[in-house]
């Protein structure tokens, strides 16, 4: 497991102890790098908006950038959800654990609020 991944998992476990399940997923290197790269780009966009605000940028310019961030987060969610369905959900169904379908439905309901 890469050092960065270990560090990220440690931070995630600490930060999410109140809201996340006890389940974990081993991601392959390609998936991990893709997701991390997406998050780093989003983080950069958020910092850009922070700078815009500090520099008294015009409201609509900031709103356009916020819209781009929202689109990037939605894209991240779609990729993560697709990966989840192809791996976690499919594997659980193959193993006879149909409860994962209820978990997926609940997750989709939360995402669609």
C-alpha positions as CSV (number, residue, x, y, z in Angstrom):
1,X,0.0,0.0,0.0
2,X,1.4,3.5,-0.9
3,X,2.5,5.8,1.9
4,X,0.0,8.5,0.8
5,X,-2.8,6.0,0.8
6,X,-2.0,4.9,4.4
7,X,-1.9,8.6,5.5
8,X,-5.2,9.3,3.7
9,X,-6.9,6.3,5.3
10,X,-5.7,7.3,8.7
11,X,-7.1,10.8,8.3
12,X,-10.3,9.4,6.9
13,X,-10.8,7.1,9.8
14,X,-10.2,9.9,12.3
15,X,-12.4,12.4,10.4
16,X,-15.2,10.1,9.6
17,X,-15.6,8.1,12.8
18,X,-19.0,9.7,13.5
19,X,-20.5,9.4,10.0
20,X,-19.0,6.5,8.1
21,X,-19.5,2.7,8.2
22,X,-16.9,0.4,9.6
23,X,-16.5,-1.1,6.1
24,X,-13.3,-0.5,4.1
25,X,-12.3,-0.9,0.5
26,X,-9.0,-1.8,-1.0
27,X,-8.6,0.3,-4.2
28,X,-6.2,-0.6,-6.9
29,X,-3.5,2.0,-7.6
30,X,-5.2,3.4,-10.8
31,X,-8.5,4.0,-9.1
32,X,-6.9,5.5,-6.1
33,X,-4.7,7.9,-8.2
34,X,-7.7,8.9,-10.4
35,X,-9.9,9.7,-7.4
36,X,-7.1,11.6,-5.6
37,X,-6.2,13.6,-8.7
38,X,-9.9,14.6,-9.0
39,X,-10.0,15.7,-5.4
40,X,-6.8,17.7,-5.7
41,X,-8.2,19.5,-8.7
42,X,-11.4,20.3,-6.8
43,X,-9.3,21.5,-3.8
44,X,-7.4,23.8,-6.2
45,X,-10.7,25.2,-7.5
46,X,-11.9,25.9,-4.0
47,X,-8.6,27.7,-3.2
48,X,-9.1,29.7,-6.4
49,X,-12.5,30.8,-5.2
50,X,-11.0,31.7,-1.9
51,X,-8.5,33.9,-3.7
52,X,-11.2,35.5,-5.8
53,X,-13.1,36.4,-2.6
54,X,-10.0,37.8,-1.0
55,X,-9.4,39.9,-4.2
56,X,-13.0,41.2,-4.2
57,X,-13.9,39.4,-7.4
58,X,-17.3,40.1,-8.9
59,X,-20.1,38.0,-7.5
60,X,-21.1,36.3,-10.8
61,X,-17.5,35.4,-11.5
62,X,-17.4,33.6,-8.2
63,X,-20.7,31.9,-8.8
64,X,-19.5,30.6,-12.1
65,X,-16.5,29.1,-10.4
66,X,-18.7,27.6,-7.7
67,X,-20.8,26.0,-10.4
68,X,-17.7,24.4,-11.9
69,X,-16.8,23.0,-8.5
70,X,-20.2,21.6,-8.1
71,X,-19.9,19.9,-11.5
72,X,-16.5,18.5,-10.6
73,X,-17.9,17.1,-7.3
74,X,-20.8,15.5,-9.1
75,X,-18.4,14.0,-11.6
76,X,-16.3,12.6,-8.7
77,X,-19.5,11.1,-7.2
78,X,-20.5,9.5,-10.5
79,X,-17.0,7.8,-10.9
80,X,-17.0,6.7,-7.3
81,X,-20.5,5.3,-7.5
82,X,-19.8,3.5,-10.7
83,X,-16.7,1.9,-9.2
84,X,-18.7,1.0,-6.1
85,X,-21.4,-0.7,-8.1
86,X,-18.9,-2.6,-10.3
87,X,-16.9,-3.9,-7.3
88,X,-18.5,-3.7,-3.9
89,X,-22.1,-4.2,-4.9
90,X,-21.4,-6.8,-7.6
91,X,-19.1,-8.8,-5.3
92,X,-21.6,-8.8,-2.5
93,X,-24.5,-9.9,-4.7
94,X,-22.3,-12.7,-6.1
95,X,-21.6,-13.8,-2.5
96,X,-25.4,-13.9,-1.8
97,X,-25.5,-10.7,0.3
98,X,-28.5,-8.9,-1.2
99,X,-28.6,-6.5,1.7
100,X,-26.1,-4.4,-0.3
101,X,-28.9,-3.5,-2.6
102,X,-30.8,-1.8,0.2
103,X,-27.6,0.0,1.2
104,X,-27.2,1.2,-2.4
105,X,-30.8,2.4,-2.5
106,X,-30.3,4.3,0.7
107,X,-27.1,5.8,-0.6
108,X,-28.7,6.9,-3.8
109,X,-31.6,8.5,-1.9
110,X,-29.1,10.5,0.1
111,X,-27.2,11.6,-3.1
112,X,-30.5,12.7,-4.7
113,X,-31.6,15.1,-2.0
